[in-house]
């Protein structure tokens, strides 16, 4: 037969974890039709993969590209590192469902995560409509979705009130979850350090997870704490999965934050091992960096967020509220995710702002800003920055230890996820200094942790990037190179693949990934992304 694409002479690592082999791959009508040696030369296009690894396209099980898609469907930073499927809706944050009566509250939430001067045009209300809108706009790579608990709580529940839902609110929240699962969501996610989700009890989450379980869906969680309360938070995930009957749980970007806690990953991983031994299926994802990243308002205690962003800003203007914020952030006995305590002001860096007034602080720590701008203390700098920027600031924070990173990476229950989004070196998505994980997660593992440090073999690493997440999601026709599967592939040079993005200069594509193929279409050719949009919306 005449193939659409023939990949010849490559070293094939199929994503299953088994050993590599040399061979050719024939692709027709978007799918892999032949894998064997010497398939001939009868093809519309031949890609010579001599000296290169040919493997399945990477499946980013923890993506935030939902916030990029309304402003650009090319997802450049993801494709250039080999990602062919993005799982969006993580950390309890999804762009649907939307309740018309609360649309302004929702819009303010979305605006925090939008590029400067931009706002999302919310044309959908149901999860079904949202997925259809993505499909109609066309996309460069595949998208799988989770429904976010935060969106559910805002649309149908107590929103930013620190209370349990009423019976009628709980019924409405369950209806929203059910609609999303029927639409094709793969599960529900939570982000339990973020408002309004931080106000929810375990019981409230279990009630909604039971709806997910009826659809054989998964429960994903940015857990309630990654520092002082990390053991309790991991235990809560296990409890939610066990009580709800979900087919599995996924701990997002697993880490131990805070130098005084380094080494505690031994205990968290043992909790996960014990859960799996008794039949509670819990896994994790991880990115290979010692800094996290989130919105700057995440530094503030939970009560400051009550009522939403406008109320938060009012509290920052109040001397009494400021004093209470400072007292809570300095109190080491309170149980909340106190990022300042875990990292310290000198390790909290501004990643992006919206105004020109503060543009010069991007990349600087709060301590450096305090000195350079002449503030009396770090709290004054923090409050002034948040007020001037309407709370629309992001940060990175250095708080993880290398031994924990490597221990987690090697664990059999851990796969790879970026916790990033499809940004770009130019245009509206090029603002700020985003965490380099947006550009470098997968090549960093392949270059630094496989080739240079030998923490994983290539086969192990690729399994964690492809076959493992595919199995987790129930994607039977992706994540493994075999005949009949969709032709999502990456071709990379194992001797040169490397991340180039840094914290101060993050908008840099990696080295050594010349070809990326999505559904049988070459999207990245010789390191250059084409104007093609072959991605699909994947439904459970």
C-alpha positions in Angstrom: 0.0 0.0 0.0 1.0 3.6 -0.4 1.4 5.2 3.1 0.6 8.8 3.8 3.7 8.9 6.0 6.5 6.4 6.4 8.9 6.8 9.3 12.0 4.7 8.5 15.0 3.4 10.4 13.9 4.8 13.7 14.6 3.3 17.2 11.0 2.5 18.3 10.0 2.8 22.0 6.4 1.9 22.0 5.3 3.4 25.3 4.5 0.2 27.1 7.8 0.1 29.0 9.2 -2.8 27.0 12.6 -2.6 25.3 13.3 -0.6 22.2 13.6 -2.0 18.6 14.6 -0.7 15.2 11.9 -0.5 12.5 9.6 1.4 10.2 6.1 2.8 10.9 3.5 3.2 8.2 0.7 5.7 8.7 -2.5 6.1 6.7 -5.7 8.0 7.3 -4.5 9.2 10.7 -3.7 5.8 12.1 -0.7 3.5 12.4 -1.2 0.7 9.9 2.2 -1.1 10.0 5.1 -1.5 12.3 8.0 -3.7 11.1 11.4 -3.6 9.5 11.9 -2.6 5.9 8.4 -1.4 4.9 9.8 -0.2 1.6 9.7 3.3 0.1 6.1 3.5 -1.1 4.8 6.6 0.7 3.6 10.2 0.0 6.2 11.4 2.6 9.2 9.6 4.1 10.8 10.7 7.3 14.2 9.3 7.9 14.5 8.7 11.7 18.0 7.3 11.7 19.6 8.0 15.1 16.3 9.2 16.6 13.8 7.7 19.0 10.3 7.3 17.6 7.7 7.1 20.4 4.0 7.9 21.1 3.0 11.5 21.5 3.3 12.7 25.0 0.0 12.8 27.0 0.1 15.8 29.5 -2.2 14.5 32.2 -2.0 17.9 34.0 -2.5 20.8 31.6 -3.9 24.2 32.1 -4.2 25.0 28.4 -7.9 25.8 28.9 -6.7 29.3 29.7 -4.7 29.5 26.5 -7.2 28.1 24.0 -9.5 31.1 24.0 -6.6 33.3 22.9 -4.8 30.8 20.5 -5.4 27.3 19.3 -1.7 26.5 18.3 -0.6 25.5 21.8 3.0 26.1 20.7 4.9 25.5 23.9 3.2 22.2 24.4 3.6 20.9 20.8 7.3 21.8 20.6 8.0 19.6 23.6 6.2 16.7 22.1 2.7 16.9 23.7 0.0 15.6 21.4 -2.8 15.3 24.1 -3.6 17.8 26.8 -5.8 17.0 29.8 -7.4 20.3 30.8 -9.7 21.3 33.7 -7.2 20.5 36.4 -6.9 21.9 39.9 -10.7 22.4 40.1 -10.5 25.1 37.4 -12.5 24.5 34.2 -14.2 27.0 31.9 -17.5 25.2 32.2 -20.2 24.9 33.5 -21.3 28.6 33.6 -24.4 29.8 35.5 -25.9 32.9 33.7 -26.9 34.4 37.1 -23.2 34.3 38.3 -21.4 35.2 35.1 -19.8 38.3 36.5 -18.3 36.4 39.4 -17.1 33.7 37.0 -15.6 36.4 34.6 -13.5 37.9 37.4 -12.1 34.4 38.1 -11.3 33.9 34.5 -9.7 37.4 34.1 -7.1 36.6 36.8 -5.7 33.9 34.4 -6.1 35.8 31.1 -3.4 37.7 29.3 -3.1 41.5 29.9 -6.0 43.4 28.4 -7.8 40.3 27.4 -11.0 38.7 28.5 -12.6 35.4 27.6 -15.7 35.6 25.5 -17.9 33.2 27.4 -20.3 31.9 24.7 -21.2 28.6 26.4 -23.1 27.6 29.5 -23.2 23.8 29.6 -20.1 21.5 29.5 -21.5 20.0 26.3 -21.6 23.5 24.7 -18.0 24.2 25.9 -16.6 21.0 24.3 -18.5 21.8 21.1 -17.0 25.3 21.0 -13.4 23.9 21.3 -14.2 21.4 18.5 -15.6 24.1 16.3 -12.6 26.4 16.8 -10.2 23.7 15.7 -7.0 22.8 17.7 -3.5 21.8 17.0 -3.4 18.8 19.4 -5.9 16.6 21.2 -7.8 17.8 24.2 -9.3 15.7 27.0 -11.3 17.4 29.8 -12.0 17.3 33.5 -14.8 19.3 35.1 -13.5 21.6 37.8 -15.0 21.5 41.3 -14.4 25.3 41.6 -16.5 25.9 38.5 -19.2 23.6 39.9 -19.2 25.4 43.3 -19.5 28.8 41.7 -22.2 27.7 39.2 -24.5 25.8 41.5 -23.2 25.9 45.1 -22.1 28.3 47.9 -19.5 29.9 45.6 -17.1 31.9 47.8 -19.1 31.4 51.0 -17.4 29.4 53.8 -20.2 27.0 54.4 -21.6 23.7 53.2 -24.1 23.6 50.3 -27.8 23.5 51.0 -29.8 20.5 49.9 -31.0 22.3 46.8 -27.5 23.6 46.0 -26.0 20.1 46.3 -28.6 18.8 43.9 -27.7 21.5 41.4 -24.0 20.8 41.8 -24.6 17.1 41.2 -26.6 17.9 38.1 -23.7 20.0 36.7 -21.3 17.1 37.4 -23.6 14.6 35.8 -24.0 16.8 32.7 -20.3 17.2 32.3 -19.7 13.5 32.7 -22.4 12.7 30.1 -20.7 15.3 27.8 -17.5 13.3 27.9 -15.4 14.6 30.8 -12.9 12.0 32.1 -13.5 13.0 35.7 -13.7 15.8 38.2 -10.8 17.8 39.6 -10.3 19.8 42.8 -7.8 22.5 43.9 -8.2 22.4 47.6 -5.9 25.4 48.4 -7.9 27.7 46.1 -11.0 29.6 46.8 -13.8 28.7 46.7 -12.8 25.1 46.9 -10.8 25.6 50.1 -14.1 26.1 52.0 -15.4 22.6 51.0 -15.4 19.7 53.4 -14.3 16.2 52.5 -18.0 15.2 52.7 -19.0 17.8 50.1 -16.4 16.5 47.7 -17.3 12.9 48.3 -21.0 13.7 47.4 -19.9 15.0 44.0 -17.3 12.3 43.4 -20.0 9.7 43.8 -21.6 11.1 40.7 -18.3 10.8 38.9 -18.0 7.2 40.1 -21.4 6.3 38.5 -19.8 7.3 35.2 -16.6 5.3 35.9 -14.7 8.6 36.1 -11.6 9.6 37.9 -11.0 12.0 40.8 -8.0 14.4 40.3 -6.8 16.7 43.1 -4.4 19.5 43.8 -4.4 18.4 47.4 -5.2 20.5 50.4 -1.6 21.0 51.3 1.9 20.2 49.9 3.8 21.4 52.9 3.1 21.0 56.7 -0.2 19.1 56.0 0.9 17.0 53.0 0.4 13.6 54.8 -3.1 14.6 55.9 -3.8 15.9 52.4 -2.7 12.7 50.6 -4.7 10.7 53.1 -7.8 12.8 52.2 -7.5 12.0 48.5 -7.3 8.3 49.3 -10.3 8.7 51.5 -12.3 10.5 48.9 -11.6 7.8 46.2 -12.4 5.0 48.6 -15.6 6.5 49.9 -16.9 7.6 46.6 -16.1 4.5 44.6 -14.3 6.4 41.8 -12.3 4.1 39.6 -9.1 6.0 40.6 -7.6 9.1 42.0 -4.8 11.3 40.7 -2.6 13.5 42.9 -1.6 16.5 41.0 2.1 17.7 40.7 3.1 15.7 43.7 5.8 17.3 45.8 6.9 18.1 49.3 7.2 21.9 49.8 9.4 23.4 52.5 13.0 22.7 53.2 12.3 21.5 56.8 10.0 18.9 55.3 12.3 17.5 52.6 12.4 13.7 52.7 8.8 13.4 53.6 8.1 12.0 50.1 9.1 8.6 51.6 6.0 8.8 53.7 3.6 10.2 51.1 4.7 7.5 48.6 4.2 4.8 51.2 0.6 6.1 51.8 0.0 5.7 48.1 1.6 2.2 48.0 -0.5 1.1 51.0 -3.7 2.4 49.3 -3.0 0.6 46.1 -2.3 -2.6 48.0 -5.8 -2.6 49.5 -7.4 -1.8 46.1 -7.7 2.0 46.2 -6.2 3.0 42.8 -4.3 6.2 43.4 -1.5 7.6 41.2 0.3 10.9 40.8 1.9 13.2 38.2 5.0 15.4 38.6 7.0 18.1 36.8 10.8 18.1 37.1 11.5 21.5 38.8 12.2 22.7 42.3 9.8 25.7 41.9 6.0 25.7 41.9 3.9 28.4 40.3 0.4 29.8 41.0 -1.4 33.1 41.5 0.1 35.5 44.0 -3.1 35.8 45.9 -2.6 32.2 47.0 -0.2 33.6 49.6 -3.2 35.0 51.5 -5.1 33.1 54.2 -8.4 31.5 53.1 -10.7 34.0 54.8 -9.3 36.9 52.7 -10.8 35.3 49.6 -14.4 35.1 51.0 -16.9 36.7 48.6 -14.5 36.8 45.6 -11.9 39.1 44.2 -13.6 42.4 44.8 -14.0 41.6 48.5 -10.4 40.5 48.7 -9.2 43.8 47.3 -11.4 45.7 49.8 -9.7 43.7 52.6 -6.2 44.6 51.3 -7.2 48.3 51.6 -8.2 47.9 55.2 -5.5 48.4 57.9 -7.3 46.1 60.3 -7.5 43.3 57.7 -3.9 43.8 56.7 -2.9 43.3 60.4 -4.9 40.1 60.6 -3.4 38.8 57.3 0.1 39.4 58.7 -0.7 37.7 62.0 -2.1 34.7 60.2 0.8 34.4 57.8 3.3 34.6 60.7 1.3 32.1 62.8 2.9 28.6 62.4 0.1 26.9 64.3 -2.6 27.5 61.8 -3.4 24.7 59.3 -3.6 26.2 55.8 -1.3 26.1 52.9 1.0 28.9 54.0 3.3 29.2 51.0 5.3 32.1 52.5 6.2 29.8 55.4 7.2 27.0 53.1 9.4 29.0 50.8 10.3 32.4 52.4 10.1 35.8 50.8 13.5 35.4 49.2 12.2 32.3 47.3 8.9 33.8 46.0 9.4 35.4 42.6 7.0 37.4 40.5 6.3 35.6 37.2 3.8 38.0 35.5 2.0 41.2 36.0 -0.6 43.1 33.9 0.5 46.7 34.1 3.6 48.6 32.9 4.1 50.1 36.4 5.2 46.8 37.8 6.7 45.2 34.7 10.2 45.6 36.0 9.6 43.3 38.9 9.0 40.2 36.8 11.6 37.6 37.8 12.4 39.3 41.1 11.7 37.9 44.6 9.4 39.7 47.0 12.5 40.4 49.1 14.3 42.0 46.1 11.2 44.1 45.3 10.9 45.3 48.8 14.5 46.6 48.7 14.5 48.0 45.2 11.1 49.8 45.6 11.9 51.1 49.1 9.1 49.4 51.0 9.3 49.1 54.7 8.7 45.4 54.6 7.6 42.5 52.4 3.9 42.7 53.4 3.7 46.3 52.3 5.2 45.4 48.9 2.8 42.4 48.5 -0.3 44.4 49.3 0.6 47.3 47.1 1.5 45.0 44.2 -1.8 43.1 44.5 -3.9 46.3 44.7 -2.2 48.0 41.7 -2.6 44.8 39.7 -6.2 44.1 40.6 -4.9 40.8 42.1 -3.9 39.6 38.6 -0.3 38.5 39.4 1.4 35.1 39.1 4.4 33.8 41.0 7.0 31.0 41.2 8.2 29.7 44.5 11.3 27.7 45.2 10.5 25.1 47.9 11.2 21.6 46.7 14.3 19.4 47.2 16.1 17.5 44.5 16.1 14.2 46.4 12.3 14.3 46.7 12.0 15.2 43.1 14.0 12.2 42.0 12.4 9.8 44.5 8.9 10.8 43.3 10.0 10.6 39.6 11.2 7.0 40.0 8.1 5.8 41.8 5.9 3.3 39.8 2.7 5.2 40.6 4.0 8.5 39.1 3.6 9.8 35.6 4.6 13.1 34.0 2.5 16.3 33.8 3.5 19.9 33.0 1.0 21.9 35.2 1.6 24.3 32.3 -0.3 25.7 29.3 0.1 26.3 25.6 1.9 29.7 25.6 4.1 31.2 22.9 7.2 33.2 22.3 5.3 35.9 20.4 1.8 37.4 20.5 -0.8 37.7 23.3 0.4 34.5 25.0 4.0 35.6 25.3 3.5 37.9 28.4 5.5 37.7 31.6 8.0 35.1 32.7 5.9 31.9 33.1 7.3 28.9 34.8 9.7 27.1 32.3 7.6 23.9 32.7 5.3 25.4 30.0 8.1 24.8 27.5 10.5 22.3 29.0 8.9 19.5 31.2 9.3 16.6 28.8 12.7 17.4 27.2 14.0 18.2 30.7 13.3 14.7 31.9 14.6 13.1 28.7 17.8 15.3 28.7 18.7 15.9 32.3 17.1 13.0 34.2 17.5 10.2 31.6 20.6 11.0 29.6 22.6 13.1 32.1 21.6 11.7 35.5 20.4 8.2 34.7 17.4 8.5 37.1 15.1 6.7 34.6 15.8 4.6 31.5 14.4 6.0 28.2 11.8 3.2 28.2 10.7 4.0 31.8 10.5 7.7 31.1 8.5 7.4 27.9 6.1 5.0 29.5 5.4 7.6 32.2 4.8 10.1 29.4 2.6 8.0 27.1 1.3 4.5 27.9 0.8 5.1 31.6 -1.3 8.2 31.3 -3.2 6.7 28.4 -4.1 3.7 30.6 -5.1 6.0 33.5 -7.5 7.8 31.2 -8.8 4.7 29.5 -7.5 5.8 26.1 -7.3 2.5 24.4 -6.2 3.8 21.0 -3.5 6.2 22.1 -0.3 6.2 24.2 1.1 3.0 22.6 2.6 2.5 19.2 0.7 -0.4 17.7 -1.2 -1.1 14.5 -4.7 0.4 14.6 -3.9 3.2 17.1 -4.1 6.9 16.2 -0.8 8.2 14.8 0.3 10.6 17.6 4.1 10.4 17.5 7.2 12.2 18.6 10.6 11.9 16.9 13.5 13.1 19.0 17.3 12.8 19.2 18.3 11.1 22.5 21.7 12.7 22.3 20.6 16.3 22.1 17.1 16.6 23.5 17.1 19.2 26.2 15.0 22.0 27.7 16.2 25.6 27.1 13.5 27.5 29.1 14.7 29.2 32.3 12.9 31.2 35.0 14.3 34.5 33.6 14.1 33.6 30.0 11.3 31.0 29.7 9.9 31.6 26.2 12.4 29.2 24.5 11.6 26.0 22.7 13.6 22.9 23.5 16.3 21.3 21.4 16.3 17.9 19.7 12.6 17.3 18.9 12.4 17.8 15.1 9.0 16.1 14.4 5.6 15.9 16.2 2.7 14.1 14.5 -0.9 14.5 15.6 -3.6 12.1 14.3 -1.4 11.3 11.3 -0.6 15.0 10.4 2.9 16.4 10.8 2.4 19.5 13.1 6.1 20.2 13.9 8.5 19.6 11.0 12.3 20.2 11.4 11.4 22.1 14.6 9.0 24.4 13.0 5.2 24.3 13.7 3.0 24.4 10.6 -0.4 26.0 10.1 -2.4 22.8 10.6 -5.0 22.0 13.3 -5.6 18.2 13.3 -6.4 17.9 17.0 -9.5 16.2 18.3 -11.7 16.7 21.4 -11.5 13.3 23.2 -14.6 12.2 25.1 -14.7 9.6 27.8 
